[in-house]
Amino acid sequence: MRLVLAKTAPGKYRANVRAHWLVFRSDYEVLLDGEERARVLRLRGIQNVRPIFGGPYRYDAVVMHTGFTMRYDSRYDRGKVELAR
């Protein structure tokens, strides 16, 4: 999985995602709502992808100065992406 995150407006973010599943590849965009408290940014969003890739994906992420963690969940797939400084 590849993810590029950008702030688009106050409290709004866009994640460009490239996901691989078996022999398939899918590129899509996820719009996320963000809320920052005590220097921790929490992001949430849902993106509908093709049913063959699991249908709706739900995303929950935490961004801190020490790193980034995102959990995702769909009908066929779930996992976690972590980046650390």
PLY file of the C-alpha trace (Angstrom):
ply
format ascii 1.0
element vertex 85
property float x
property float y
property float z
element edge 84
property int vertex1
property int vertex2
end_header
0.00 0.00 0.00
1.14 3.52 -0.82
-0.47 6.59 0.71
0.08 10.31 0.11
-1.68 12.59 2.61
-2.50 16.29 1.99
-4.47 18.90 3.92
-7.13 20.44 1.67
-8.96 22.76 4.10
-9.23 23.23 7.87
-10.19 19.80 9.26
-10.22 18.18 5.79
-7.58 15.89 4.28
-7.13 13.86 1.12
-5.27 10.56 0.95
-4.23 9.18 -2.42
-3.96 5.42 -2.01
-2.47 2.71 -4.21
-3.41 -0.74 -2.94
-2.40 -4.18 -4.16
-4.57 -7.23 -3.59
-3.49 -10.54 -5.11
-2.72 -9.65 -8.75
-4.91 -6.50 -8.76
-3.92 -2.90 -8.22
-6.30 -0.09 -7.36
-5.71 3.67 -7.14
-8.25 5.77 -5.30
-8.72 8.89 -3.24
-10.05 8.99 0.32
-11.47 12.14 1.88
-10.78 12.26 5.60
-12.11 14.41 8.42
-9.46 15.48 10.90
-9.43 16.76 14.43
-6.29 17.94 16.20
-5.93 17.94 19.99
-2.77 18.20 22.04
-0.56 17.97 18.91
-2.22 14.70 17.83
-4.20 14.64 14.58
-6.94 12.01 14.30
-8.34 11.23 10.85
-11.41 9.21 9.81
-13.02 8.41 6.52
-14.85 5.87 4.39
-14.20 5.21 0.72
-16.21 2.99 -1.58
-13.99 0.94 -3.87
-14.97 -1.69 -6.39
-16.81 -4.62 -4.78
-14.14 -7.02 -6.02
-11.69 -5.15 -3.74
-13.96 -5.31 -0.69
-16.46 -2.50 -1.12
-16.37 0.27 1.51
-13.05 0.75 3.30
-13.04 2.47 6.68
-9.95 4.39 7.73
-8.83 5.60 11.16
-5.46 7.29 11.49
-3.34 9.04 14.10
-0.59 11.49 13.13
1.95 12.58 15.76
5.40 14.14 15.58
6.84 10.65 16.17
4.97 8.92 13.35
1.79 7.89 11.61
-0.54 4.92 12.19
-3.54 4.08 10.04
-5.93 1.17 10.39
-8.17 0.12 7.53
-11.00 -2.36 7.32
-13.25 -3.74 4.57
-15.17 -6.91 3.83
-12.10 -8.78 2.51
-9.16 -6.92 3.95
-7.99 -5.22 7.10
-4.66 -4.05 8.31
-2.44 -1.35 9.69
0.12 0.99 8.15
2.78 2.45 10.43
5.48 5.00 9.75
7.94 6.16 12.39
10.58 8.86 12.51
0 1
1 2
2 3
3 4
4 5
5 6
6 7
7 8
8 9
9 10
10 11
11 12
12 13
13 14
14 15
15 16
16 17
17 18
18 19
19 20
20 21
21 22
22 23
23 24
24 25
25 26
26 27
27 28
28 29
29 30
30 31
31 32
32 33
33 34
34 35
35 36
36 37
37 38
38 39
39 40
40 41
41 42
42 43
43 44
44 45
45 46
46 47
47 48
48 49
49 50
50 51
51 52
52 53
53 54
54 55
55 56
56 57
57 58
58 59
59 60
60 61
61 62
62 63
63 64
64 65
65 66
66 67
67 68
68 69
69 70
70 71
71 72
72 73
73 74
74 75
75 76
76 77
77 78
78 79
79 80
80 81
81 82
82 83
83 84
